[in-house]
């Protein structure tokens, strides 16, 4: 489904990703962990098409298409979703209006007819229930004045509405208390299916208690330096990142 | 269009004397004496140049470089006006075409014992004392050449009088159409609006242009807001790329009255709006909202004054603009708090999005405070579109142009939502959405 090959990217002339290789198949959950500044969020941003980053080498193929030349909106329409670490507040645009525009723009891209108001509302209500999203939040300006937990829940709610093939969760656990974390994780789990894949970017193992990954990768200095089964996350939790750093430096 | 330089000032003064010579007995009336004094003042002041502090960023050289026909005939029918209309069902509608009242197109539905709506000249003939009580009592011609010019030529325009304790249900919509299909046209409407004690009314002035020749509108509106009265006043400018507009709205508020102003400049070559509010009573509330969207080489200048003269009143101002291409915007907001006006609350804010490196916005808040127990604040921001918000929306599948127009529409929303005449607000929402989508 997703094939990342020797991906290199820089920002303001500084190389952050130094040759990433990753294969993700439908139905899989991959966790990407690593110390601060290792390039985790950069990888998520580059996959979603954030324009501040310059891709300097390598390729990213999604469902057989090279996505690096695509605009962020085209990637979204192809089925890639990024849950933001810091969801943006947009005064004056209600969540419901924002999502209706998004859903219908994506349908247009795919050559489908727009949903009418009734169909859309019905669908949105079902999805809101899925992530315990309060109806009143839908009518408020997007993320404006939302608590940290409400913002993250809104990300998962948007994901449920847009039904992406590949979801990338960028530090979705940051700033969440344990209850909010559980609700968010339940939302993510309820969307798991054999056709969909998820990449969970996180610093801590905590979220992986709730979203069980198939693979864990450790990103350090712009490269994936270690991959393993879900137990690797527990090992990292217990021993920290220093032993990995030491391993890399020894080889390096 | 003629490119030869003409002396518009001399021509206007000559016109005035020519009209005066055929006036018979009316020339001695108090009404006419005010006009004659105004002409003398216009003669003395002349058109402003950039050396005048009030006109520092707005140059009228282009405006006064050609001739305008101030008496242009127009055979406009309702059908031709249809697409210029703000549609509404339940409203008093008064048409002025090239500055002249057009009874055939107009329609009054409110009861006459509630509200008097008449062309200014007719109202003066019927009740000179009443009209003279208000006419030119607020307008400042001493230092404003355009106001002096308007007063000198004041002929058509509307006189509105709302009787004490009346709440006028249906809004009054004044439509000013410049028919510039065959020639350069000029008009100088003068509106006098007197709202009685505890009376309530909603008003809108809508300006449109037909045709591609130049139009020059020099409008002055005087609004008297009685004690405990409530007035909502909206000015909507959707004129041509060849339209020059100078407008002054002069307001005086008495005790416990409320005044809402909304000034929306959708299109026009050169626009200067002066909105001057005197809070001449205690516990008054004045609200000023403005919105402008210049593009190309358009120029929009808003000058506002909140003049607090008595204690315990409040003024609140929010102006917003989106500037593109090589457009120029000017905002000058004055707040005066006179020595007697203790416990004044005055707030002012001007926010702009500049979408092109060649567009410019000049903002100047000017606070002059002579009382010591007041709350005043002001702030201006001029910035670009929020790229992070744009990326967020695009990452959800919304195309860049669509995301931009959503963001800009949202930026306008807190001004548009203040407009309480439903038909006017809905019209603006549609026009603004189209305007934002088409770029």
Contacts between the chains, C-beta under 8 A, distances in Angstrom:
chain1	res1	chain2	res2	distance
A	48	B	395	5.1
A	49	B	394	7.6
A	49	B	395	7.2
A	50	B	391	6.0
A	51	B	391	7.2
A	71	B	394	6.8
A	71	B	399	7.8
A	71	B	400	7.1
A	72	B	391	6.3
A	72	B	394	4.0
A	72	B	395	5.0
A	73	B	394	4.6
A	73	B	395	7.7
A	73	B	396	8.0
A	73	B	397	5.3
A	73	B	398	6.1
A	73	B	399	5.0
A	73	B	400	7.0
A	73	B	403	7.9
A	75	B	395	7.8
A	76	B	394	7.3
A	76	B	395	5.8
A	76	B	396	5.8
A	76	B	397	3.7
A	77	B	397	5.1
A	81	B	395	7.7
A	81	B	396	8.0
A	82	B	395	5.3
A	84	B	392	6.7
A	84	B	395	7.8
A	87	B	392	7.2
A	88	B	386	7.7
A	88	B	388	5.4
A	88	B	389	5.0
A	88	B	392	4.1
A	90	B	389	5.3
A	90	B	392	7.2
A	90	B	393	7.4
A	90	B	407	7.1
A	90	B	410	6.7
A	91	B	410	6.3
A	92	B	409	7.3
A	92	B	410	2.7
A	92	B	411	6.5
A	92	B	413	4.3
A	92	B	414	6.9
A	93	B	406	5.7
A	93	B	407	7.3
A	93	B	410	4.7
A	97	B	406	7.9
A	98	B	393	7.1
A	98	B	396	7.3
A	98	B	398	7.8
A	98	B	406	7.4
A	99	B	396	7.7
A	101	B	398	5.5
A	101	B	402	6.6
A	101	B	406	6.5
A	102	B	393	7.6
A	102	B	396	4.1
A	102	B	397	4.8
A	102	B	398	5.3
A	103	B	397	7.8
A	105	B	397	5.0
A	105	B	398	5.2
A	105	B	399	6.1
A	105	B	402	6.3
A	106	B	397	4.0
A	109	B	397	7.1
A	141	B	410	7.8
A	158	B	396	6.5
A	162	B	396	6.7
A	162	B	397	6.9
